[in-house]
Amino acid sequence: MDIGEDEKVVLMSITEGEDKPVKYPLAFHLAHVLLITKMDLLPYLKIDLENCKQNARQTNPRIQVIPTSIYNQQGLSTWLYF
């Protein structure tokens, strides 16, 4: 739904799996940015981050992907100054 925003952002926790862009293609197709959250959990999960990014880019080749973690500050400066 168009609500007058400047950019559309989709949030995806790394715990949700690499196939989320395939399950919800409209959200990823409309988004300008994908924030992948909870990246600090990646070592404990059986998730291929590159496959996740590839799935998002299949839906939207122009989407900017920013992996983030609040615990180690990964990606936060990129997101805050986007």
N, C-alpha and C positions, 0 to 999 in steps of 0.2 A: 504494500500500500504506500503510495506517495504521501509523505507527511511534511514535505518541504525541507528535508534534510540536505546538507551539502554532500555528504558521503554516506554510503551504507557500509556497515561493518557487521561481519558475522563472527561470533565467538564460538570456538570449538575447543572443548577440553580434550587433551591427548588421550584421556581415558575413554572417550566415546568411540574410538576406533577410526581406522583410516578410511572406512567406507562411508562415513557420514556425508561427504560431498555427493556421493552417488545416491544416497537415500533421500537427500533434500536438495536436489539440484537447483530449484528456483532461488532459494536463499543464497546459494553460492554464485549463481549466475548474475544476480542483481548487485552483489556486494563489490565494493571497491577494495576492501581490505579483509583478510582473514587473520584473526588473532587466534593462534593456537595456544591455549593456556595450560598451566600445570606441567610445563616441560621438565621440571625437576623430577617428575615421576617416570620419564621415558626409560631410564635404565631398568626399571622394574616391570615393564610392560612388553608384550610381544607385538609391537607396532612398528611398522616401517614408515618413518617420517617422510622419506622421499616419495614413497607410494601415496601417502596422504596428500602431499603437495601436488603430485601429478594428478590425482583424482580431482582436486580442486581446480587445477588449471585445464583439465579436460572440459569442465563445465564453464569456466571463465578464464580464458588465456591471459587476460589482463589483470587478474586479481593479484594484489600484493600480499604475500604471506609473511607474517611476523610471529615467529615462535616466542612465547613469553613465559616467564616464571617470576612470581612475586618474591620467592625465597632467595633466589640468587641474582635477581634484577635483570635476567636475560631478556633482551628485546624491549625493555621498558623505555629506554631513551629513544629508540627508534619510533616507538608508538607515540610517546609524548610529544615528539617534535615532528610528527608526520604532517 
